[in-house]
């Protein structure tokens, strides 16, 4: 009985460790969530969306601007999605990398 418990524990721990590693690898990009709208302007009232960003993708920040307040932060980064070539704005609350110069 003890041997079965040890085998179960070993399998459970290795599965948990694998799950953690897989989750970390999926978040290696510059967006902190999937489906981030890359907007024409830094305002959510502007319905023009140039494309979408995903966690596995990287960006090149261009500049930052003030715009619609999202979760207490009104700064938006204009950037290029390196995977799709799309350029536009995303709220800094949705990015892991932000721009320094003001637009």
N, CA, C and O atoms as CSV, one atom per row, in Angstrom:
chain,resi,resn,atom,element,x,y,z
A,1,UNK,N,N,0.826,-1.192,0.000
A,1,UNK,CA,C,0.000,0.000,0.000
A,1,UNK,C,C,0.871,1.258,0.000
A,1,UNK,O,O,0.589,2.218,-0.717
A,2,UNK,N,N,1.919,1.242,0.802
A,2,UNK,CA,C,2.797,2.405,0.887
A,2,UNK,C,C,3.469,2.669,-0.468
A,2,UNK,O,O,3.632,3.819,-0.876
A,3,UNK,N,N,3.855,1.592,-1.154
A,3,UNK,CA,C,4.514,1.725,-2.452
A,3,UNK,C,C,3.586,2.410,-3.460
A,3,UNK,O,O,4.033,3.268,-4.221
A,4,UNK,N,N,2.313,2.045,-3.474
A,4,UNK,CA,C,1.351,2.667,-4.389
A,4,UNK,C,C,1.193,4.150,-4.067
A,4,UNK,O,O,1.079,4.973,-4.975
A,5,UNK,N,N,1.187,4.493,-2.782
A,5,UNK,CA,C,1.074,5.895,-2.380
A,5,UNK,C,C,2.289,6.687,-2.851
A,5,UNK,O,O,2.150,7.820,-3.312
A,6,UNK,N,N,3.476,6.102,-2.740
A,6,UNK,CA,C,4.699,6.769,-3.192
A,6,UNK,C,C,4.672,6.947,-4.710
A,6,UNK,O,O,5.048,8.005,-5.213
A,7,UNK,N,N,4.230,5.920,-5.447
A,7,UNK,CA,C,4.134,6.025,-6.903
A,7,UNK,C,C,3.143,7.115,-7.294
A,7,UNK,O,O,3.422,7.908,-8.194
A,8,UNK,N,N,2.006,7.165,-6.641
A,8,UNK,CA,C,0.999,8.179,-6.922
A,8,UNK,C,C,1.561,9.571,-6.679
A,8,UNK,O,O,1.378,10.475,-7.495
A,9,UNK,N,N,2.251,9.741,-5.544
A,9,UNK,CA,C,2.826,11.032,-5.203
A,9,UNK,C,C,3.879,11.442,-6.236
A,9,UNK,O,O,3.923,12.603,-6.643
A,10,UNK,N,N,4.718,10.509,-6.658
A,10,UNK,CA,C,5.753,10.809,-7.652
A,10,UNK,C,C,5.126,11.254,-8.972
A,10,UNK,O,O,5.593,12.209,-9.592
A,11,UNK,N,N,4.085,10.573,-9.396
A,11,UNK,CA,C,3.403,10.938,-10.644
A,11,UNK,C,C,2.734,12.299,-10.504
A,11,UNK,O,O,2.813,13.125,-11.413
A,12,UNK,N,N,2.083,12.536,-9.384
A,12,UNK,CA,C,1.403,13.814,-9.159
A,12,UNK,C,C,2.396,14.969,-9.158
A,12,UNK,O,O,2.131,16.012,-9.755
A,13,UNK,N,N,3.535,14.794,-8.497
A,13,UNK,CA,C,4.537,15.858,-8.445
A,13,UNK,C,C,5.155,16.119,-9.810
A,13,UNK,O,O,5.363,17.276,-10.175
A,14,UNK,N,N,5.451,15.079,-10.566
A,14,UNK,CA,C,6.044,15.288,-11.891
A,14,UNK,C,C,5.043,15.949,-12.831
A,14,UNK,O,O,5.434,16.770,-13.661
A,15,UNK,N,N,3.785,15.615,-12.720
A,15,UNK,CA,C,2.749,16.249,-13.537
A,15,UNK,C,C,2.612,17.718,-13.180
A,15,UNK,O,O,2.494,18.561,-14.069
A,16,UNK,N,N,2.626,18.036,-11.891
A,16,UNK,CA,C,2.526,19.426,-11.453
A,16,UNK,C,C,3.724,20.224,-11.936
A,16,UNK,O,O,3.569,21.356,-12.395
A,17,UNK,N,N,4.910,19.656,-11.841
A,17,UNK,CA,C,6.115,20.355,-12.294
A,17,UNK,C,C,6.058,20.605,-13.791
A,17,UNK,O,O,6.439,21.682,-14.249
A,18,UNK,N,N,5.588,19.630,-14.565
A,18,UNK,CA,C,5.467,19.804,-16.011
A,18,UNK,C,C,4.461,20.897,-16.331
A,18,UNK,O,O,4.696,21.704,-17.231
A,19,UNK,N,N,3.365,20.938,-15.625
A,19,UNK,CA,C,2.336,21.950,-15.853
A,19,UNK,C,C,2.846,23.351,-15.606
A,19,UNK,O,O,2.523,24.272,-16.356
A,20,UNK,N,N,3.641,23.523,-14.562
A,20,UNK,CA,C,4.192,24.842,-14.253
A,20,UNK,C,C,5.139,25.277,-15.357
A,20,UNK,O,O,5.089,26.428,-15.791
A,21,UNK,N,N,5.996,24.384,-15.819
A,21,UNK,CA,C,6.935,24.713,-16.887
A,21,UNK,C,C,6.228,25.103,-18.167
A,21,UNK,O,O,6.643,26.045,-18.843
A,22,UNK,N,N,5.180,24.402,-18.504
A,22,UNK,CA,C,4.444,24.695,-19.727
A,22,UNK,C,C,3.774,26.055,-19.637
A,22,UNK,O,O,3.747,26.788,-20.626
A,23,UNK,N,N,3.236,26.412,-18.488
A,23,UNK,CA,C,2.579,27.706,-18.322
A,23,UNK,C,C,3.591,28.831,-18.446
A,23,UNK,O,O,3.285,29.865,-19.041
A,24,UNK,N,N,4.780,28.658,-17.904
A,24,UNK,CA,C,5.803,29.689,-17.982
A,24,UNK,C,C,6.240,29.910,-19.423
A,24,UNK,O,O,6.414,31.052,-19.848
A,25,UNK,N,N,6.416,28.849,-20.168
A,25,UNK,CA,C,6.856,28.964,-21.551
A,25,UNK,C,C,5.812,29.682,-22.398
A,25,UNK,O,O,6.176,30.400,-23.329
A,26,UNK,N,N,4.545,29.513,-22.105
A,26,UNK,CA,C,3.483,30.134,-22.882
A,26,UNK,C,C,3.430,31.642,-22.673
A,26,UNK,O,O,2.833,32.350,-23.484
A,27,UNK,N,N,4.032,32.145,-21.616
A,27,UNK,CA,C,3.970,33.564,-21.305
A,27,UNK,C,C,5.296,34.264,-21.579
A,27,UNK,O,O,5.620,35.240,-20.903
A,28,UNK,N,N,6.062,33.794,-22.542
A,28,UNK,CA,C,7.390,34.332,-22.794
A,28,UNK,C,C,7.383,35.617,-23.615
A,28,UNK,O,O,8.436,36.231,-23.783
A,29,UNK,N,N,6.238,36.040,-24.127
A,29,UNK,CA,C,6.177,37.212,-24.992
A,29,UNK,C,C,5.984,38.514,-24.244
A,29,UNK,O,O,6.163,38.587,-23.029
A,30,UNK,N,N,5.614,39.547,-24.998
A,30,UNK,CA,C,5.493,40.889,-24.441
A,30,UNK,C,C,4.063,41.317,-24.130
A,30,UNK,O,O,3.859,42.369,-23.525
A,31,UNK,N,N,3.073,40.528,-24.528
A,31,UNK,CA,C,1.685,40.776,-24.128
A,31,UNK,C,C,1.416,39.911,-22.903
A,31,UNK,O,O,1.868,38.767,-22.851
A,32,UNK,N,N,0.688,40.434,-21.914
A,32,UNK,CA,C,0.445,39.622,-20.712
A,32,UNK,C,C,-0.894,38.899,-20.729
A,32,UNK,O,O,-1.284,38.291,-19.732
A,33,UNK,N,N,-1.601,38.959,-21.856
A,33,UNK,CA,C,-2.846,38.216,-22.039
A,33,UNK,C,C,-3.042,37.982,-23.539
A,33,UNK,O,O,-2.359,38.603,-24.354
A,34,UNK,N,N,-3.939,37.122,-23.900
A,34,UNK,CA,C,-4.215,36.849,-25.310
A,34,UNK,C,C,-5.336,37.739,-25.832
A,34,UNK,O,O,-6.247,38.099,-25.086
A,35,UNK,N,N,-5.269,38.091,-27.110
A,35,UNK,CA,C,-6.322,38.871,-27.748
A,35,UNK,C,C,-6.268,40.357,-27.446
A,35,UNK,O,O,-7.298,41.031,-27.475
A,36,UNK,N,N,-5.068,40.887,-27.153
A,36,UNK,CA,C,-4.920,42.324,-26.885
A,36,UNK,C,C,-5.204,43.089,-28.179
A,36,UNK,O,O,-4.598,42.816,-29.215
A,37,UNK,N,N,-6.124,44.039,-28.111
A,37,UNK,CA,C,-6.458,44.843,-29.290
A,37,UNK,C,C,-5.347,45.864,-29.544
A,37,UNK,O,O,-5.000,46.648,-28.660
A,38,UNK,N,N,-4.803,45.846,-30.737
A,38,UNK,CA,C,-3.809,46.829,-31.159
A,38,UNK,C,C,-4.589,47.901,-31.909
A,38,UNK,O,O,-5.002,47.703,-33.052
A,39,UNK,N,N,-4.784,49.041,-31.247
A,39,UNK,CA,C,-5.705,50.070,-31.739
A,39,UNK,C,C,-5.009,51.141,-32.572
A,39,UNK,O,O,-3.802,51.359,-32.461
A,40,UNK,N,N,-5.798,51.793,-33.400
A,40,UNK,CA,C,-5.318,52.907,-34.216
A,40,UNK,C,C,-4.934,54.096,-33.336
A,40,UNK,O,O,-3.965,54.795,-33.634
A,41,UNK,N,N,-5.680,54.330,-32.260
A,41,UNK,CA,C,-5.423,55.437,-31.328
A,41,UNK,C,C,-5.463,54.891,-29.899
A,41,UNK,O,O,-5.915,53.766,-29.689
A,42,UNK,N,N,-4.996,55.667,-28.910
A,42,UNK,CA,C,-4.995,55.183,-27.526
A,42,UNK,C,C,-6.326,55.388,-26.789
A,42,UNK,O,O,-6.338,55.699,-25.598
A,43,UNK,N,N,-7.420,55.216,-27.489
A,43,UNK,CA,C,-8.741,55.424,-26.884
A,43,UNK,C,C,-9.657,54.235,-27.185
A,43,UNK,O,O,-9.785,53.820,-28.337
A,44,UNK,N,N,-10.283,53.698,-26.158
A,44,UNK,CA,C,-11.189,52.565,-26.362
A,44,UNK,C,C,-12.456,52.980,-27.112
A,44,UNK,O,O,-13.152,52.127,-27.663
A,45,UNK,N,N,-12.763,54.278,-27.138
A,45,UNK,CA,C,-13.940,54.747,-27.880
A,45,UNK,C,C,-13.704,54.695,-29.392
A,45,UNK,O,O,-14.661,54.703,-30.167
A,46,UNK,N,N,-12.442,54.642,-29.813
A,46,UNK,CA,C,-12.106,54.509,-31.231
A,46,UNK,C,C,-12.172,53.023,-31.576
A,46,UNK,O,O,-11.382,52.228,-31.066
A,47,UNK,N,N,-13.098,52.657,-32.425
A,47,UNK,CA,C,-13.338,51.238,-32.720
A,47,UNK,C,C,-12.380,50.656,-33.760
A,47,UNK,O,O,-12.478,49.473,-34.089
A,48,UNK,N,N,-11.459,51.464,-34.281
A,48,UNK,CA,C,-10.515,50.959,-35.288
A,48,UNK,C,C,-9.440,50.104,-34.610
A,48,UNK,O,O,-8.611,50.610,-33.853
A,49,UNK,N,N,-9.471,48.819,-34.891
A,49,UNK,CA,C,-8.498,47.873,-34.339
A,49,UNK,C,C,-7.656,47.350,-35.502
A,49,UNK,O,O,-8.188,46.801,-36.467
A,50,UNK,N,N,-6.340,47.527,-35.399
A,50,UNK,CA,C,-5.431,47.118,-36.476
A,50,UNK,C,C,-5.124,45.628,-36.453
A,50,UNK,O,O,-4.817,45.034,-37.487
A,51,UNK,N,N,-5.209,45.025,-35.263
A,51,UNK,CA,C,-4.891,43.611,-35.122
A,51,UNK,C,C,-4.967,43.192,-33.666
A,51,UNK,O,O,-5.393,43.968,-32.810
A,52,UNK,N,N,-4.551,41.965,-33.387
A,52,UNK,CA,C,-4.577,41.423,-32.028
A,52,UNK,C,C,-3.194,40.919,-31.645
A,52,UNK,O,O,-2.439,40.437,-32.489
A,53,UNK,N,N,-2.870,41.038,-30.345
A,53,UNK,CA,C,-1.604,40.534,-29.824
A,53,UNK,C,C,-1.839,39.376,-28.876
A,53,UNK,O,O,-2.860,39.321,-28.191
A,54,UNK,N,N,-0.885,38.443,-28.836
A,54,UNK,CA,C,-0.998,37.245,-28.003
A,54,UNK,C,C,0.257,37.057,-27.159
A,54,UNK,O,O,1.333,37.537,-27.514
A,55,UNK,N,N,0.107,36.351,-26.034
A,55,UNK,CA,C,1.186,36.165,-25.059
A,55,UNK,C,C,2.502,35.698,-25.656
A,55,UNK,O,O,3.566,36.119,-25.200
A,56,UNK,N,N,2.455,34.853,-26.646
A,56,UNK,CA,C,3.689,34.292,-27.212
A,56,UNK,C,C,4.400,35.267,-28.153
A,56,UNK,O,O,5.517,34.992,-28.592
A,57,UNK,N,N,3.769,36.398,-28.467
A,57,UNK,CA,C,4.325,37.335,-29.439
A,57,UNK,C,C,5.165,38.421,-28.766
A,57,UNK,O,O,4.979,38.733,-27.590
A,58,UNK,N,N,6.092,38.989,-29.537
A,58,UNK,CA,C,6.947,40.057,-29.023
A,58,UNK,C,C,6.627,41.367,-29.727
A,58,UNK,O,O,6.021,41.386,-30.798
A,59,UNK,N,N,7.051,42.471,-29.097
A,59,UNK,CA,C,6.793,43.796,-29.651
A,59,UNK,C,C,8.071,44.622,-29.678
A,59,UNK,O,O,9.044,44.327,-28.983
A,60,UNK,N,N,8.040,45.667,-30.502
A,60,UNK,CA,C,9.054,46.712,-30.477
A,60,UNK,C,C,8.332,47.999,-30.094
A,60,UNK,O,O,7.562,48.527,-30.896
A,61,UNK,N,N,8.566,48.523,-28.869
A,61,UNK,CA,C,7.924,49.770,-28.453
A,61,UNK,C,C,8.420,50.945,-29.303
A,61,UNK,O,O,9.597,51.005,-29.660
A,62,UNK,N,N,7.524,51.867,-29.622
A,62,UNK,CA,C,7.868,53.043,-30.420
A,62,UNK,C,C,7.816,54.299,-29.556
A,62,UNK,O,O,8.794,55.044,-29.485
A,63,UNK,N,N,6.685,54.537,-28.902
A,63,UNK,CA,C,6.522,55.701,-28.032
A,63,UNK,C,C,5.303,55.471,-27.144
A,63,UNK,O,O,4.570,54.500,-27.329
A,64,UNK,N,N,5.087,56.371,-26.175
A,64,UNK,CA,C,3.902,56.233,-25.327
A,64,UNK,C,C,3.067,57.497,-25.405
A,64,UNK,O,O,3.567,58.563,-25.762
A,65,UNK,N,N,1.793,57.370,-25.070
A,65,UNK,CA,C,0.860,58.484,-25.093
A,65,UNK,C,C,-0.183,58.287,-24.006
A,65,UNK,O,O,-0.369,57.179,-23.503
A,66,UNK,N,N,-0.855,59.362,-23.649
A,66,UNK,CA,C,-1.976,59.253,-22.726
A,66,UNK,C,C,-3.227,58.915,-23.534
A,66,UNK,O,O,-3.371,59.314,-24.690
A,67,UNK,N,N,-4.126,58.169,-22.893
A,67,UNK,CA,C,-5.362,57.784,-23.555
A,67,UNK,C,C,-6.400,57.375,-22.534
A,67,UNK,O,O,-6.394,57.869,-21.406
A,68,UNK,N,N,-7.289,56.479,-22.914
A,68,UNK,CA,C,-8.334,55.984,-22.024
A,68,UNK,C,C,-7.710,55.309,-20.806
A,68,UNK,O,O,-6.772,54.522,-20.932
A,69,UNK,N,N,-8.241,55.625,-19.629
A,69,UNK,CA,C,-7.772,55.007,-18.384
A,69,UNK,C,C,-8.248,53.554,-18.338
A,69,UNK,O,O,-9.445,53.277,-18.422
A,70,UNK,N,N,-7.296,52.637,-18.203
A,70,UNK,CA,C,-7.597,51.205,-18.111
A,70,UNK,C,C,-7.020,50.692,-16.800
A,70,UNK,O,O,-5.802,50.674,-16.623
A,71,UNK,N,N,-7.874,50.281,-15.893
A,71,UNK,CA,C,-7.453,49.748,-14.587
A,71,UNK,C,C,-6.524,50.707,-13.854
A,71,UNK,O,O,-5.540,50.283,-13.249
A,72,UNK,N,N,-6.835,51.994,-13.909
A,72,UNK,CA,C,-6.053,52.992,-13.175
A,72,UNK,C,C,-4.812,53.489,-13.898
A,72,UNK,O,O,-4.024,54.228,-13.309
A,73,UNK,N,N,-4.613,53.107,-15.153
A,73,UNK,CA,C,-3.429,53.522,-15.908
A,73,UNK,C,C,-3.885,54.121,-17.239
A,73,UNK,O,O,-4.557,53.453,-18.024
A,74,UNK,N,N,-3.519,55.379,-17.491
A,74,UNK,CA,C,-3.949,56.042,-18.729
A,74,UNK,C,C,-2.848,56.081,-19.792
A,74,UNK,O,O,-2.990,56.771,-20.802
A,75,UNK,N,N,-1.754,55.347,-19.575
A,75,UNK,CA,C,-0.664,55.328,-20.552
A,75,UNK,C,C,-0.821,54.166,-21.536
A,75,UNK,O,O,-1.162,53.042,-21.166
A,76,UNK,N,N,-0.561,54.483,-22.788
A,76,UNK,CA,C,-0.642,53.508,-23.869
A,76,UNK,C,C,0.679,53.508,-24.629
A,76,UNK,O,O,1.285,54.562,-24.818
A,77,UNK,N,N,1.123,52.347,-25.061
A,77,UNK,CA,C,2.360,52.232,-25.827
A,77,UNK,C,C,2.040,51.965,-27.296
A,77,UNK,O,O,1.342,51.011,-27.638
A,78,UNK,N,N,2.575,52.841,-28.158
A,78,UNK,CA,C,2.513,52.570,-29.594
A,78,UNK,C,C,3.653,51.601,-29.872
A,78,UNK,O,O,4.782,51.820,-29.432
A,79,UNK,N,N,3.362,50.542,-30.595
A,79,UNK,CA,C,4.351,49.492,-30.802
A,79,UNK,C,C,4.109,48.762,-32.116
A,79,UNK,O,O,3.067,48.897,-32.758
A,80,UNK,N,N,5.114,47.987,-32.481
A,80,UNK,CA,C,4.993,47.090,-33.633
A,80,UNK,C,C,4.972,45.670,-33.105
A,80,UNK,O,O,5.848,45.282,-32.331
A,81,UNK,N,N,3.981,44.888,-33.515
A,81,UNK,CA,C,3.946,43.465,-33.194
A,81,UNK,C,C,4.945,42.794,-34.135
A,81,UNK,O,O,4.746,42.768,-35.349
A,82,UNK,N,N,6.018,42.254,-33.562
A,82,UNK,CA,C,7.088,41.671,-34.381
A,82,UNK,C,C,6.655,40.424,-35.148
A,82,UNK,O,O,7.274,40.070,-36.152
A,83,UNK,N,N,5.613,39.763,-34.692
A,83,UNK,CA,C,5.162,38.538,-35.353
A,83,UNK,C,C,4.244,38.811,-36.539
A,83,UNK,O,O,4.249,38.062,-37.516
A,84,UNK,N,N,3.450,39.887,-36.456
A,84,UNK,CA,C,2.471,40.174,-37.510
A,84,UNK,C,C,2.796,41.430,-38.315
A,84,UNK,O,O,2.271,41.614,-39.413
A,85,UNK,N,N,3.658,42.298,-37.776
A,85,UNK,CA,C,3.975,43.560,-38.440
A,85,UNK,C,C,2.971,44.660,-38.168
A,85,UNK,O,O,3.144,45.779,-38.650
A,86,UNK,N,N,1.923,44.372,-37.406
A,86,UNK,CA,C,0.883,45.357,-37.106
A,86,UNK,C,C,1.436,46.423,-36.159
A,86,UNK,O,O,2.128,46.108,-35.191
A,87,UNK,N,N,1.122,47.693,-36.452
A,87,UNK,CA,C,1.538,48.813,-35.611
A,87,UNK,C,C,0.297,49.479,-35.043
A,87,UNK,O,O,-0.695,49.654,-35.749
A,88,UNK,N,N,0.348,49.851,-33.769
A,88,UNK,CA,C,-0.760,50.542,-33.129
A,88,UNK,C,C,-0.535,50.661,-31.639
A,88,UNK,O,O,0.564,50.404,-31.146
A,89,UNK,N,N,-1.575,51.050,-30.924
A,89,UNK,CA,C,-1.509,51.294,-29.487
A,89,UNK,C,C,-2.147,50.163,-28.688
A,89,UNK,O,O,-3.128,49.557,-29.118
A,90,UNK,N,N,-1.572,49.890,-27.518
A,90,UNK,CA,C,-2.177,48.983,-26.537
A,90,UNK,C,C,-1.968,49.595,-25.160
A,90,UNK,O,O,-0.942,50.223,-24.899
A,91,UNK,N,N,-2.942,49.409,-24.288
A,91,UNK,CA,C,-2.815,49.899,-22.918
A,91,UNK,C,C,-1.606,49.257,-22.255
A,91,UNK,O,O,-1.365,48.060,-22.414
A,92,UNK,N,N,-0.843,50.060,-21.507
A,92,UNK,CA,C,0.337,49.522,-20.822
A,92,UNK,C,C,-0.024,48.478,-19.774
A,92,UNK,O,O,0.841,47.720,-19.336
A,93,UNK,N,N,-1.293,48.426,-19.363
A,93,UNK,CA,C,-1.710,47.391,-18.409
A,93,UNK,C,C,-1.698,46.008,-19.059
A,93,UNK,O,O,-1.745,44.999,-18.357
A,94,UNK,N,N,-1.634,45.949,-20.385
A,94,UNK,CA,C,-1.680,44.677,-21.113
A,94,UNK,C,C,-0.329,44.265,-21.697
A,94,UNK,O,O,-0.232,43.269,-22.414
A,95,UNK,N,N,0.718,45.047,-21.383
A,95,UNK,CA,C,2.038,44.800,-21.958
A,95,UNK,C,C,3.078,44.520,-20.882
A,95,UNK,O,O,2.988,45.038,-19.769
A,96,UNK,N,N,4.061,43.700,-21.221
A,96,UNK,CA,C,5.195,43.444,-20.334
A,96,UNK,C,C,6.371,44.351,-20.666
A,96,UNK,O,O,7.347,44.395,-19.916
A,97,UNK,N,N,6.294,45.073,-21.777
A,97,UNK,CA,C,7.363,45.972,-22.220
A,97,UNK,C,C,6.700,47.283,-22.631
A,97,UNK,O,O,5.693,47.271,-23.339
A,98,UNK,N,N,7.257,48.419,-22.192
A,98,UNK,CA,C,6.649,49.713,-22.513
A,98,UNK,C,C,7.676,50.636,-23.169
A,98,UNK,O,O,8.879,50.379,-23.116
A,99,UNK,N,N,7.189,51.707,-23.786
A,99,UNK,CA,C,8.048,52.666,-24.484
A,99,UNK,C,C,8.422,53.819,-23.567
A,99,UNK,O,O,7.666,54.169,-22.660
A,100,UNK,N,N,9.582,54.407,-23.801
A,100,UNK,CA,C,10.050,55.540,-23.013
A,100,UNK,C,C,9.752,56.897,-23.650
A,100,UNK,O,O,9.208,57.760,-22.960
A,101,UNK,N,N,10.073,57.138,-24.920
A,101,UNK,CA,C,9.824,58.490,-25.435
A,101,UNK,C,C,8.331,58.743,-25.614
A,101,UNK,O,O,7.572,57.848,-25.987
A,102,UNK,N,N,7.932,59.971,-25.343
A,102,UNK,CA,C,6.540,60.374,-25.551
A,102,UNK,C,C,6.313,60.571,-27.045
A,102,UNK,O,O,7.196,61.057,-27.751
A,103,UNK,N,N,5.121,60.191,-27.529
A,103,UNK,CA,C,4.796,60.346,-28.957
A,103,UNK,C,C,4.692,61.824,-29.334
A,103,UNK,O,O,4.426,62.148,-30.491
